[in-house]
Amino acid sequence: MKCELKKVDQTVRHLSVTIDPEAYQKGYQETFQRYSKKVQIDGFRKGKAPASTIQRLYGEQIQAAFVDENLSEYYRLALVETNALPVTQGSCLDVEFPETGEVVFIFEFESLPEDFSYEYKDLEVEFKPEEYKDEMLEKAIQKILYENAEEIPFDEQQTIEIGDKIKLMSLATDVELPEFELSELTLAGHVGPKANINAVIGLRLNDKFQHDDVEYQIIDAFRRNIPPLTDETAKILGHDTVDAMRQTLKENLQKEIDTRNELDLKYAIAFAFGLRNIENVTIPREYLLDIGKRLIKQHLGGQIDEKIINGFEEGFILSIAEKQKPSIIWDVAFEQIAKDHDITVTEEEIDAELERYATNFGVTAEELKTKHASYLGLLKDEIISAKTVEFLKPFCKISAPFQIVSEIEDTETTPKSKKRKKKTTTDETIDIEPKPTDNTNETETENTKKPKQTQKKKTKPATEDKE
């Protein structure tokens, strides 16, 4: 088998696979033998007709059957042979049968771009370090108390509120849905886009509500009983007193803020690079759709039926992915930047990161190496990405996000205050609001599955008459 990979443009690839005559004839004869046992020809018992007669009457069908039976395997082997990494489902453009007795498959698929031009100097990076505030400590304490609160089962008189943990059953299928804390997003993720949360609030155990012609019943519900912040509670949580608990949490918060600032600056530089090169890099549409669906799934809680995700309009899914396009471009580009500027990773650097991760996960570095071997490649990419960001830092102009401050003159009805300042920021919040469509068909996500056949195959008698 001979393989040749051609770059058509920044993302489109053509992969030709040539099967030598001997391998083709062997595979064809196997298909021929299976096919000949099934055909019924007038004047002959089933499966007993001469090979020449079967070939004359059904040669083209047998040839097509051979292609169908072997298409997926040849494609898979060719991807391995050429180290190709498709990000879309491949399609078979053509199958040729030249006079030499070979058979040639021509596949098409899209990959992430390679060897493209990029700009990295004078990057405008928006970044403002996070600073510790007392309200952070209060929120951290409330979160800990919430997470350690006892879950009290509902009685028959209690009514559902936002934040309660509930469990639903679909009465259409008698299937119990996973437990979830009630909010607009989680309800939409478990029941369907545009689910009405007001139809659930105020219900009691065993009450029912309807969404998209499907009736659901509340079969279980819990509410957290948050404990008071006392020295006794602090001791249960591993601290001597409330003051000691506050001090420990404050120190941990400062460490977390420092770590976040370091990571956020890296992300800001990577995002600025992607934004600068957004016109230079082409990202396949199907890949963006897949990214958009994953982002929506994350926002809706993760455990979401694929049919619900596929029910969103393509335009909405793409709009979510487009907002992350600069980050996607960075994921595509950092290896090329590293290659162009001789940025490498040493074994010592990998071992040091392994030790750090092993400590965080409570395992040994050797366990990570042996049980999670595939993780080493991701770890190497992570180190290269971080070192590439460090390479870009000297070329960056870092400033705080732009803010608009407008002064509004007060009227005479407020004499004590001459001026008020109204501050607005340009920072956007990405709202993922379900936008359903009638199309809920599942789409192919595995890019090495049997490729589609998009053109009619050229057929030619594949074997000599066989008596």
C-alpha positions in Angstrom: 0.0 0.0 0.0 1.4 3.4 -1.1 0.1 6.6 0.5 0.6 10.2 -0.6 -0.7 13.2 1.4 -1.1 16.5 -0.5 -1.8 19.9 1.0 -4.6 21.6 -1.0 -4.8 24.7 1.1 -4.3 25.8 4.7 -6.7 23.1 6.1 -7.8 20.8 3.2 -5.8 17.6 2.6 -6.0 15.0 -0.2 -4.8 11.5 0.7 -4.3 9.0 -2.1 -4.0 5.3 -1.3 -2.7 2.9 -3.9 -3.4 -0.8 -3.4 -1.0 -3.1 -5.4 -2.6 -5.6 -7.9 -1.8 -8.7 -5.8 -3.5 -7.2 -2.7 -6.4 -6.0 -4.7 -7.0 -9.3 -6.5 -6.8 -11.2 -3.1 -9.4 -8.8 -1.5 -11.6 -8.9 -4.6 -11.7 -12.7 -4.8 -12.7 -12.8 -1.1 -15.6 -10.5 -1.9 -16.4 -12.4 -5.1 -16.6 -15.7 -3.2 -19.0 -14.3 -0.6 -21.1 -12.6 -3.3 -21.3 -15.7 -5.5 -22.9 -17.8 -2.8 -25.8 -15.4 -2.6 -26.7 -14.7 -6.2 -29.6 -16.6 -7.9 -29.2 -16.9 -11.7 -31.9 -18.6 -13.9 -30.8 -22.1 -14.9 -28.5 -22.6 -12.0 -28.9 -23.5 -8.4 -28.2 -20.8 -5.9 -24.4 -20.3 -5.6 -23.6 -22.8 -8.3 -23.4 -20.5 -11.3 -20.0 -20.4 -13.2 -17.7 -17.6 -12.1 -17.5 -16.2 -15.6 -21.3 -15.8 -15.6 -21.4 -14.1 -12.2 -18.5 -11.8 -13.2 -20.3 -10.8 -16.5 -23.6 -10.1 -14.8 -22.5 -8.8 -11.4 -18.9 -7.6 -11.8 -19.7 -4.0 -11.2 -21.8 -4.8 -8.1 -19.0 -7.0 -6.7 -16.4 -4.3 -7.3 -18.6 -1.8 -5.5 -19.0 -4.3 -2.6 -15.2 -4.6 -2.4 -14.9 -0.9 -2.1 -17.5 -0.6 0.6 -16.0 -3.4 2.6 -12.4 -2.1 2.5 -12.9 1.7 2.3 -12.8 2.4 6.1 -9.8 0.1 6.8 -7.7 1.6 4.0 -8.5 5.1 5.2 -7.5 4.2 8.8 -4.2 2.6 7.8 -3.4 5.5 5.5 -3.9 8.0 8.3 -1.5 6.0 10.6 1.0 5.7 7.7 1.1 9.4 7.0 0.6 10.6 10.6 -2.3 12.7 9.4 -4.6 14.2 12.0 -8.1 15.0 10.6 -10.4 17.2 12.5 -13.4 16.5 10.3 -14.9 13.3 8.9 -13.2 12.3 5.8 -14.9 11.7 2.4 -13.9 9.4 -0.5 -13.6 11.7 -3.6 -12.9 8.9 -6.1 -11.9 5.3 -6.6 -9.8 4.6 -9.7 -9.0 1.3 -11.4 -6.1 1.9 -13.8 -4.9 -0.5 -16.5 -2.0 -1.5 -14.3 -4.4 -3.6 -12.1 -4.0 -1.4 -9.0 -6.9 0.4 -7.2 -6.5 4.0 -6.1 -8.6 5.6 -3.3 -8.6 9.4 -3.1 -9.8 10.8 0.3 -10.4 14.3 1.4 -10.4 15.7 4.9 -9.5 18.9 6.9 -6.7 19.3 9.4 -5.7 22.2 11.6 -3.4 24.5 9.6 0.3 24.1 9.5 3.2 26.3 8.3 1.3 29.6 8.1 2.7 33.1 8.5 2.0 34.9 11.8 2.8 38.2 13.6 4.0 38.4 17.1 5.6 41.7 17.7 4.0 44.7 19.5 1.1 42.6 20.8 -1.5 44.7 22.6 -2.3 42.6 25.8 -5.1 43.6 28.1 -4.4 42.4 31.6 -5.1 43.7 35.1 -3.8 41.6 38.1 -6.4 40.4 40.5 -6.1 41.8 44.0 -7.2 40.4 47.3 -10.4 41.8 48.8 -12.1 41.0 52.1 -15.3 39.9 50.3 -13.3 37.1 48.7 -12.7 35.7 52.2 -16.4 35.9 53.1 -17.4 34.2 49.9 -14.8 31.4 50.5 -16.2 30.9 54.0 -19.8 30.7 52.7 -18.7 28.3 50.0 -17.1 26.0 52.6 -20.1 26.1 54.8 -22.3 25.4 51.9 -20.2 22.4 50.7 -20.2 20.9 54.2 -23.9 21.6 54.8 -26.2 18.6 55.6 -28.7 17.8 52.8 -32.1 17.5 54.3 -34.7 15.5 52.3 -37.9 17.4 51.5 -41.2 16.6 53.2 -44.4 16.7 51.4 -45.2 20.3 52.3 -41.9 22.0 51.2 -41.8 23.8 47.9 -38.9 23.9 45.4 -36.7 26.9 45.2 -33.6 27.8 43.1 -30.5 26.1 44.5 -32.4 23.0 45.8 -31.1 19.7 44.6 -33.8 17.8 42.7 -34.2 14.6 40.8 -36.7 14.2 37.9 -38.2 11.3 36.0 -39.3 11.6 32.4 -42.8 10.0 32.4 -42.5 9.5 28.6 -39.7 7.0 29.1 -39.7 6.2 32.8 -36.1 7.3 32.9 -34.7 8.9 36.1 -32.5 12.0 35.3 -29.3 12.6 37.4 -29.7 14.9 40.4 -28.8 18.5 39.9 -29.0 21.9 41.7 -31.8 23.9 40.2 -31.0 26.9 38.0 -32.0 28.1 34.6 -28.9 26.6 33.0 -29.0 23.2 34.7 -32.7 22.8 34.0 -32.2 23.6 30.3 -29.3 21.1 30.3 -31.3 18.3 31.8 -34.8 18.9 30.3 -34.1 20.9 27.1 -33.5 24.4 25.7 -35.7 27.2 27.0 -37.1 25.1 29.8 -39.3 27.3 32.0 -37.8 27.4 35.5 -41.0 29.1 36.8 -42.8 25.9 36.0 -40.7 24.1 38.6 -40.4 26.7 41.4 -43.1 26.2 44.0 -43.8 22.6 43.2 -43.7 19.8 45.8 -42.5 16.2 45.9 -44.3 14.1 43.2 -45.6 17.2 41.5 -45.4 17.2 37.7 -44.6 19.8 35.0 -44.4 19.7 31.2 -41.8 20.8 28.7 -41.9 20.2 24.9 -44.8 17.7 25.2 -42.9 15.6 27.7 -44.1 15.4 31.3 -41.7 15.2 34.2 -42.2 14.3 37.8 -40.2 15.5 40.9 -39.3 12.2 42.6 -36.7 13.5 45.1 -35.5 16.9 46.5 -33.0 18.1 49.1 -32.2 21.4 50.7 -28.9 22.2 52.4 -28.9 23.1 56.1 -26.0 25.5 56.3 -24.3 25.4 59.7 -23.5 28.6 61.6 -19.9 30.0 61.6 -18.8 29.2 65.2 -15.6 27.9 66.8 -17.3 24.5 67.0 -17.9 24.5 63.3 -14.4 25.7 62.6 -13.0 22.7 64.7 -15.2 20.3 62.6 -13.6 21.8 59.5 -10.0 21.3 60.9 -9.3 24.7 62.5 -8.9 25.7 66.2 -11.0 28.8 66.0 -12.9 30.9 63.5 -10.0 33.5 63.6 -7.5 30.7 62.8 -9.8 29.5 60.0 -10.0 33.0 58.5 -6.2 33.5 58.6 -5.5 30.2 56.9 -8.1 30.8 54.2 -6.7 34.3 53.6 -3.2 33.0 53.1 -4.5 30.3 50.7 -6.6 32.8 48.8 -3.5 35.0 48.3 -1.5 32.0 46.9 -4.4 31.2 44.6 -4.6 34.8 43.4 -0.9 34.8 42.6 -1.2 31.6 40.7 -4.3 32.8 38.8 -2.5 36.1 37.9 0.4 34.1 36.5 -1.9 31.9 34.4 -4.2 34.7 33.4 -1.3 36.7 32.0 -0.3 33.7 30.0 -3.8 33.3 28.6 -4.0 37.1 27.9 -0.8 36.9 25.8 -2.0 33.8 24.0 -5.4 35.4 23.3 -3.7 38.6 22.1 -1.6 36.6 19.7 -4.7 34.8 18.4 -6.5 38.0 18.0 -3.6 39.5 16.0 -3.5 36.5 13.7 -7.2 35.8 13.3 -7.1 36.7 9.6 -3.9 34.6 9.0 -5.2 31.3 10.3 -8.2 29.3 8.9 -10.0 27.0 11.3 -12.3 24.3 9.8 -16.0 25.0 10.3 -16.7 21.5 11.5 -14.0 21.9 14.1 -15.5 25.2 15.3 -18.9 23.5 15.6 -17.4 20.8 17.7 -15.7 23.3 20.0 -18.9 25.3 20.3 -20.9 22.2 21.3 -18.3 21.3 23.9 -18.4 24.8 25.4 -22.2 24.7 25.6 -22.0 21.3 27.2 -19.6 22.6 29.9 -21.8 25.6 30.7 -24.8 23.3 31.0 -23.2 21.0 33.5 -21.5 18.3 31.4 -23.9 15.4 31.6 -26.1 16.5 28.8 -27.8 14.4 26.1 -26.1 14.9 22.7 -29.5 15.4 21.1 -30.1 18.4 23.3 -26.7 19.9 22.2 -27.4 19.1 18.6 -30.8 20.9 19.0 -29.1 24.3 19.1 -28.9 26.3 15.9 -25.6 26.0 14.1 -25.3 29.8 13.9 -25.6 30.1 17.7 -23.0 27.2 18.2 -20.6 28.9 15.8 -21.1 32.3 17.6 -20.0 30.7 20.9 -16.9 29.1 19.2 -16.0 32.4 17.4 -15.6 34.2 20.7 -13.0 31.6 21.6 -11.3 31.6 18.2 -8.2 33.6 19.3 -7.5 30.9 22.0 -8.1 28.1 19.3 -5.6 29.8 17.0 -3.0 29.8 19.9 -3.5 26.1 20.4 -2.8 25.6 16.7 0.1 28.1 16.5 2.3 27.6 19.6 4.1 24.5 18.3 5.0 26.3 15.1 6.3 29.3 17.0 8.4 27.0 19.2 9.8 25.2 16.1 10.6 28.5 14.4 12.4 29.9 17.4 14.1 26.7 18.7 12.0 26.5 21.9 12.4 23.0 23.3 11.6 21.0 26.4 14.2 19.0 28.4 13.6 15.8 30.2 14.5 17.6 33.4 11.7 20.1 32.9 9.2 17.2 32.2 10.4 15.4 35.3 10.0 18.5 37.4 6.4 19.1 36.2 5.6 15.4 36.8 6.8 15.7 40.4 4.6 18.8 40.9 1.5 17.2 39.4 2.2 14.0 41.3 2.3 15.9 44.5 -1.0 17.7 43.7 -2.7 14.4 42.8 -1.3 12.4 45.7 0.5 9.9 43.6 4.2 9.2 42.6 5.7 10.6 39.4 6.4 7.0 38.4 2.7 6.1 38.6 1.9 9.0 36.3 4.5 7.8 33.8 3.3 4.2 33.8 -0.5 4.5 34.3 -1.0 7.7 32.4 1.6 7.5 29.6 -0.6 9.5 27.2 -0.5 12.3 29.7 3.2 12.9 29.0 2.5 14.2 25.6 0.0 16.7 26.9 2.4 17.7 29.7 5.1 18.4 27.1 2.7 20.5 25.0 1.8 22.4 28.2 5.4 23.2 28.9 6.2 24.2 25.3 3.1 26.5 25.3 4.2 28.2 28.6 7.8 28.7 27.3 6.5 30.1 24.1 4.4 32.6 26.0 7.6 33.6 27.9 9.3 34.1 24.6 6.5 36.5 23.5 6.5 38.6 26.7 9.2 41.0 25.6 7.2 41.8 22.5 4.0 42.6 24.4 2.5 45.9 25.5 0.6 45.0 28.6 -2.1 47.4 29.9 -5.3 47.2 32.0 -8.6 46.6 30.1 -10.0 49.8 28.6 -12.7 51.5 30.6 -15.1 54.3 29.8 -15.7 56.8 32.6 -18.3 59.5 32.0 -19.2 62.3 34.2 -22.9 63.2 34.6 -23.9 66.6 35.9 -26.4 66.5 38.8 -29.5 68.6 38.8 -30.3 71.1 41.4 -32.3 68.6 43.3 -29.1 67.0 44.6 -27.1 70.0 46.0 -24.8 68.0 48.3 -23.2 66.1 45.4 -21.9 68.2 42.6 -21.0 65.3 40.3 -21.5 61.6 40.1 -19.3 59.3 38.2 -20.8 56.5 36.2 -18.3 53.8 35.2 -19.0 51.2 32.6 -16.6 48.6 31.2 -16.2 47.1 27.8 -15.8 43.6 29.2 -18.4 41.2 27.9 -20.1 38.3 29.5 -20.8 35.4 27.2 -24.4 34.3 27.8 -25.3 30.9 26.5 -29.0 31.1 26.0 -30.6 28.0 24.5 -31.8 28.5 20.9 -33.6 25.4 19.8 -34.1 24.2 16.2 -36.1 21.4 14.7 -32.9 19.6 13.6 -31.9 17.2 16.5 -30.1 14.6 14.4 -26.8 13.4 15.9 -23.7 14.2 13.9 -20.5 12.3 13.3 -17.8 13.2 15.8 -15.2 10.5 15.1 -13.0 11.7 12.3 -11.5 8.3 11.5 -14.9 6.6 10.9 -15.8 5.2 7.5 -15.4 8.2 5.2 -18.3 9.4 3.0 -18.3 8.5 -0.7 -19.0 11.8 -2.5 -18.5 10.8 -6.1 -19.5 7.9 -8.3 -16.8 5.2 -8.5 -15.2 4.5 -11.8 -15.6 0.8 -12.5 -13.8 -1.5 -14.7 -13.9 -5.4 -14.9 -11.5 -6.4 -12.1 -10.7 -10.0 -12.9 -10.6 -12.4 -15.7 -13.4 -14.8 -16.3 -13.1 -17.7 -14.0 -14.6 -21.0 -14.9 
